Amino acid sequence: MPLETLRWMVFTCLMTALTAVAAQIAVPIGPVPVVLTNLFVLLSGLLLGPKRAAAAMGLYVLLGAIGLPVFAQFKGGMAHLAGPTGGYLAGFVAAAWVTGTVSRAGAHKLLDVAAVIVGSLTIYALGVPWLKWVTGMSWSKAIAVGMLPFLVGDGIKAAAAVALSWSIRPALLHRLQTASAQRSASAQPSVQP
């Protein structure tokens, strides 16, 4: 396995682990708790790109589905995928992919801002209808319970994800390029006069 592939796998698993830790920083305010998970969902899209970010969040959801306590308040199991938060969990995978796709569309930093906005909306687009369907709430109630209380906090988390990515991405890319250059240099046969 190429070393660069291994490094990306480690970064992907690291984002999964950070997401699991962030889920434990929760404030229960109703059927959907306030958590820091969204920060790492969006950050994974900005740093890893669409495929790796979706893989990181897919792994997070899979670990929780098989019963590991990675969801909010150290919970896990298939019941959470079928419960009120199931749409948000699916939204994490979709949002990571969408955020990575929009962010990679160009080199302009405004695309990172657009990416986290679209990514956050993706989470709501899957989470709120699922919440409505599972609980039998009206649309207005589902929006009032599953979206409105989170908008300000999610805006702050999205801004933090962008700021962190602008700080981390150059160092991450530099490290990967340096490692690749060192590997190429060591693979070259030495020429003796």
N, C-alpha and C positions, 0 to 999 in steps of 0.2 A: 504494500500500500504506500503510495507516495506520501512523503512527510507533510506536504501542503494539505492534502486531503485529511490527514489525521488532525492537523491543526484546526481546520474548519469544523471537524466533528467535535473537537474539544470545545470550541467556541459555541457551537450549537447546543451541546449538553450544558455548558455553563449558563446559557440564557434560560434553558429549562429549569435549572436549579435556582437561579435568581428569581424566576417567576414563582416557583413554589415557595420560596422564602417570603417574597412580597405578598403572597396570598394570606400569609399569617398575620400581617399587619392590617387588621380588619376592624371595622366599626359596624356592628350589626344595627341597621336602622329599619329593617323590614325584611321582606322575602329576598332582597338582593342587598348584601352588605357592601359597604365602602371598603375597597381594598386597593393596594398599590399595584396589583397585577397588570393593569392596563399600561402602566409605565414601561414594564419590561416587554409586553406584547409589542408596543410601538417601537421601542428601542431595538428589539430583535429585527424588526423589519428594516429599520434604518441601517443597522450594522451588518446584518447577515444576508440581505437580499431576500427575494420572495420565497425561493425554494427552501433554503436553510431555515428561515424564520418560521415558515409554516411547519417545517419538520420539528423545530424546537417546541412550538406550541402544540403540535399534534402529539409529541412525546409527553408533554405536560398533561394533556387531557387523557391520554392512554394510561399514564401512571396513576392518575386519580381514578379512572374508570375501573382499573383492576384492584382498587382498594387501598392504595398507598395514600397516606394522609397529606396530600399536597394542596387540596382545595382549602378555601377559607375556613378558619377555626379548626385546622387539622382534621378535616373530613375527607373522605374518599368513598368510592363505590359508584356503581351504575345508577343508583337512585338519584345522584346529583345531576347526571346527564338527562334523566327523565323528569327532574323536578323543575322548580321555577328558574333556576340559574342555568339550565341546560343550554338554552339558546345563547347565553353570554359565553359559555365555554366553547361552543362551536364557533361563535363570533371571534374568539381569540385567534383561532387558526386562520380563519378567513381574513381577519384584520391584519395579522402579521404578513400574510401574502400580499394583500392589497397595499399596505404601507411600503413593503419592499419593492413592489412593482412601480408604484408612483415615484418613489424616491430614486429609483434607478433609471427613470425615464430621461434624465438629463443631469447635468452637473451643477445646476443652479440650486442654491440653498433654499430658495422659495419653494422648490419642489418638496423639500423635507417638511416644510410647514404644511403644504397641501397634503402630503402623504399622511401625516398624523391626524389631520382633520378628517380625511376620507376614511382612514383606519378606525378612528373613534366612531364615526357614523356607521361603519360596517358592524361594529359590535352591537350598537343599538338596533340596527336593522334586523339582526337575527335574534337579539335578546328580548326586545320588547314584544314582538309578535308571539314568541314562544311563551313568555310570561303570561300574556293575555290568554293564550290557548290552554295552558296548564291550569291556571287558577280560575278561569272563567270570568275574569275582570272585563269591564268595558275598555274600549280603546283609550278613553280619556283617563281612566283609573290606572291602566297599565303604563301609560306615558308618565302620569303623575308619580307613580311609585317606582317605575323601572328606568326612568331617564332623567326627569327634571331635577331630582335631588343630587344627581351626579355630574351635571354639566360643568359647574365651576371647578370642582375637583379634577374632573377629567381634562379640563382645559389646562389646569396647572400641571398635571402629569404629562400631557402632550408637550407643553412648553419645556418641561424638564427633559423629556426624551430627546427633543431636538437639540437642546443645549448640550446634553451628555454626548449625543452622537457627533456633534461638531468638535467636541474635545477628544473623544475616543477614536473616531474613524481615522484621522490622520496617523495617529500612533499605531493603530492596528494595521493599516495598509503599509506603513513604513516597515513594521516588523515582518510582515509577510513578504514584502519585496526584498528586504535584506536577507531573510532566510532563504528565499529562492535564489538570489544572486550568489550566496555562499555555497549553496548546494550545486549550482551550475559551475562555479569556480573549482570546487573540489572534484567534480566529475571530469573536468578537462585533463587530459594526459599532460604531464609535464614534458616540455621539449628540452632536451639536453643538447648543448652545442658540440 
